[in-house]
C-alpha cells in the first residue's frame, strides 16, 4: 500500500507571511492540529503545528526575568522568536520531512513514529499533492482485512505452524500445534512470558479459528556459568 492510496488530497495549507492568529483560526475551524506552509511556487517550506504554539507569550501571565546578555544563547533567541513572532515563518518548523505518492505506508508510519510527528506532506515535482496523517493510517488499519485461514483442521494447523516459524522463529521441535474442530492448541516450551504472549497474540489474530488453548511452559534460558 502506497501513500497515494490513503492520503488526503484536499490539503489545507497556509503561506509563510500569514499571521499566527490566522493560522490558529484555520486550524480550529478545520479541526486539524497542523498545517503545511507553502510558498508562492507551491513548494512546502515548513509546517506549523499546535506544538509550535504551546510556548507563546500570550500564554504567560507574567514576563520572564531578564537575563544578562552574555547568558543569552542561540537557543534562547530561537525560542524568543517562536514565542513572540507575529507571522507563520517565525514560528513554523522549517526542517520538514516529506514523502512521495509512491512511498510505502509502512515507511511513512515508521517516520511518524521515529520523529514523533503527526503528519507527513506528500510531494510530487516539488509541489504539495496530499498529506498522510496518523488518522489516515489508523483508518487504513481499521479497514485492513484480517488474515483468513484455510478451512479444515490440518490446513489450519499447517498455517499456524508456518506463522509461528516465520514470525516468531518457533520451530516444530520447540512448540507443537494441534487443531480440533477449529480450536488451536499450542504446547511446548518458550523462554519467556513475553514469547508466550506473542504466541497468543499471533494465534488469536488469525481469522477463522474457533478458539485458542495455551499449554505452553515457560522455562527461561540461563547463560552458562564460566
N, C-alpha and C positions, 0 to 999 in steps of 0.2 A: 504494500500500500504506500502511495506517494503523497506528498503534500497537496498536490492538485486535487486529490480525491476527497480531502477533508477540509481544506482551507476555506475561510470566509473571504469571498471576493468583493463584497461591498464593504470596503475598509474605510472607516472614519479616520481621517488624518488631519494634521494641522501644520501651519507654516512656522518657521523659526522666529519670525518677528511678531507673532501674535502675543497678546498679553497673557500672563499666567492666569489671571482671573477668568479670561475667556476659555482657556484650556480646561480649567476646573469645571466651568459651566458645561462644556461639551461632554466631559466625562460623566458628570452627574446626569445630564439629560439623556445620554445614550446608554447608561448603565454599564460603562466599561471602566476598567481600572488603569488604562494606559492608552496612549495614542502614538502612532508613528509620526515623526516630524519629517516633512517632505519639502525640499527646496523648490525653486522656480522651474527647475528642469525635471521635476518628478522623481528625483533621487532621494532615497532615505538618508537623512543626515543625523538622525537622533531618535530617541524615544523619551517621552515624558510620562511618568507613572505616578501613582499615589505615593510610592516610596520616595520619589524625588521631592515630594512636597511636605513630608512629615515634619521637617525641622524649620519650617517657615517662621519668620519673625512675627507674623500675625498670631501665632500660637502662643508665644511667650508673653506673659503679663508684664514682666519687667525686663529691662535690658541687661545683658551680661556685663559683668565688671570689665572695665577697660584693662588691657594687657600692655605691658611695656613693649615698645616697638621691636626690641631685639628678641622678644619671645614669640612674635607672630610668625608662624611658619607658612609655607605654601599651602598646606592642607587647611590651615585656618582661613586663608584668603579664599580658597575654593568654597569652603563651607559658607563664608560670608556672602559670596556672590550668589550661591544657590538659595540661601535663606532670604536674601534681600532683593535679588534681581527681579525686574518687572516683566521681562519677556521670556518666551519659551527657550530661546537659545541659551539664556543664562542658567537655566535650571535643568535642561534635558541631559540625559546620558548620551554622550557622543560616540562611545565605542559600542556600536550596535552589531549584534550577531544576527545574520540573515541566513536564509536558506533559499533554495531554488524550487520551482514547482515539481521537479523530478526527485527531490530529496526524499529519502525513506522516512516514514513516520517514526520508526524506531529511533533513527538518528536524531530527529527533532526532539523526541521525548527525552533522550539522553542529554541533549544540550540544555533543555529547560531545567532538568534536574541538576546537572553539573553546575550551571551558572546561576541557579536559584532565581530564574525569571519566569514570567507567566505567559509570555507570547513571543513569537518569532515572525518578523516580517518576511514575506515571500517575494523575492525579487527576480525579475527576468529582464535582460537587456538594460540593467541598471534602473528599471522602473518598478515601483511597487505594484504588485498584481494580486496580493492577498495577504492574509495573516493566519497563522495557526496558533491557537491559544491552548492552555491546559484544558479548557472546557471542550474544545473540539476533539481533543484526544480522549477525554472521558466519554464523550458521545460515541466515538469510534469503538471504545472498549465495550460499552453497553450494548452496542448493536452487533458486535462481532459474534459469529456463530460459534457454538461450543464444539469440541471435538467429538464427533459421533463414532461410536464403536461398531464394529461388525456384529451381526446377530449370531447367537449360538455361544454356549459356554466356552468351548475350546477356542473359538475365534477371539472372544473377549480375553481369555487367559493369555493368548499369544500377544495380543495388542498391549495389554498391561505389562507383560514381561518385557516387551520391546521398549516401552516408555521408561520403565524403571532402569533399564540399562543405558538408554541414550540420555535421559535427563539427570539421573542421579548416580550413574556408574555402578548400580547394584546388579551383580550377575546372578545367574540361577544357582550358583554354588553358595551364595550368601543368603538369599531370600527365595522362598518358594511361593508360587501363586496358584491358587485353585479357585474355580468358579462353579457354583451350584445354583441353578435357576437364576442366573444373573447376579448373584451376590458374590463379591470378590473377597477372598480371604488371603491375607499375606502373613506368612510366618517365616521365622528365621532369626537372624541376628544383625543388628546395626550398632554402630559405635557411639551413638548419642541420641538424646531425646529430640534434638533438632532434626536429625536424619529421619527419625521415626515420624515426626510431624510432617516432614516433607513428603514422605511416602503417602501419608493420609491425605494431604492436600492434592497430590498427583492423582490418586485413585478417585477421590470424591469429585474432582473436577472433570471427570470423564462423563460424557452424556451416554445414557443407555444402561448403566448398571443399576441393579436393584438395591444395593447396599454394600457396605464395607465392614469387614470384620478384621480387627487388628490383633494379630497374635505374635507380633514382633517382640523380641527380647533385646534389651539394651545392655551391651557389655562393652564399656569403654576400652579403647586400645591403649595400653600402658607402654611408655617407652622403656626400652631395655636398660637395666641398671648396668653401669660400666664399672 
